Every structure is written in C-alpha cells, then in structure tokens.
Amino acid sequence: MIMRVGEVMGRVAIAVQPNTSFADVVETMRRFKVGAVAVIDADRRPVGIVSAHDLLLRQIDAPAGHWIFEGRARRTERAKATGRTAAQVMTTPAITVTEGTTVREAARVMHDHHVRQLPVIDRDSGKIIGTVHQSDLLKVFERPPAEVRAEVEDALARAAVDPASVTVGVEHGLVSLRGTVPLRSQIPRIVEGVRAIDGVIQVDDRLSYESDDLVTVPPLFL
C-alpha cells in the first residue's frame, strides 16, 4: 500500500489574507504554535507562504551603502524585511500538495524546499483543505509489522518468488530477507520492491540463488 497525504494530513489549515498586518501574522503563528501560515486569496487558494524565516528578516539590517551590490535574492529579502502585510513578506509561489500526493513525494518536496509543513489543496478547485506537517509524514514508520510483511510478500510474488521460500523479518523499519530464490536476477527486483514500501528504512538482504542467470558466456572462437 502506498500511503498518501490524505491519510496523514491535518484537516485544519492556518491561513491569513494578503492584507493581514505583519503584527497579526506574528500573533496568528504564536497563537496556533505553527512555523508558517498560508496566504490565501478570496477563493481560499494559496498564493504564498509566510514562514518564521520571512518574519525574522526584519531583524536583519543591510550595511549602509552596500545596496548597489545586492543580488536579486538579497533585494527580495530586504523588501520583505520592510513589509507591513502578509502579501509583502510572503514567499511565492505557494508550494502545495494534494490529498493524492504520496507521503514519499511530500517528504521530498519538504526536503527540497527546506520547509516543515505544506498546505494541502483540493486537486480540482485549488482551495486549501488542510495542512501536512513533517510529524504527520513520520506516521508512515508507525505501520504495524504484519502490514509491512504482507507487502514484502507481495513484492516477492511480483518477482516470481514463492513467499514461503523466504524468511521475512520486520522490526523498526528494518526488513531482513533470508532464503534462496531460483534466479540471481530476481534478487535486485525483490530488494527494489521492498525498499519502495512505505515504512521501510533499510533492507538487510541475505538472499542466495540456485542459478546465476547473469553470467555472461564468452563466445566460442573456432
């Protein structure tokens, strides 16, 4: 089973309007104890994100006389530092996911963009419907071992291997594989399939094989 954002997300979205004042954005983040808020338009569609990093830019003072040498990124930061509304300090565009986004993909997006939460939008309307946090994504590692083991056995069957011929161990995200499979070429397929299972952190492969079908036979010269 591939876990998706809709299974782990929170159904509450903390959001503000573009014209929300800087002070009110700070108060909203403090009140709800969040590290970022979505900025939404009149139709509840995210147009940007205000993070604690955006707010803290106000504490950064550029050295006088050096603005002429600023790059685009630094000019953007300085503009945010003087912003008075959510629209002026937010980061755009808003990075979002949908309920159908896989947990793995959501984790990748968070990693790539250095964020700890993402607005979840309705795929058809684009309206915000919730939020997914890093802590929500960690739920994938709380899956019952029996559930993970069943998916490992499915991966064995897809590789044309009898699950009964392999001993499978599941403990704290580590999957151990012991046994003998018919062909050497089946082992990489099995390991790849097991690694793709949600909740699997590492695969301890101790599989052996009966026949090496990856051996290249040199040509005979007469």
Secondary structure by P-SEA (a helix, b strand, c coil): cccccccccccccccccccccaaaaaaaaaaacccbbbbbcccccccbbbcccccccccccccccccccccaaaaaaaaaaaccccccccccccccccccccaaaaaaaaaaacccbbbbbcccccccccccccccccccccccaaaaaaaaaaaaaaaccccccbbbbbcccbbbbbcccccccaaaaaaaaaaacccccccccccccccccccccccccc
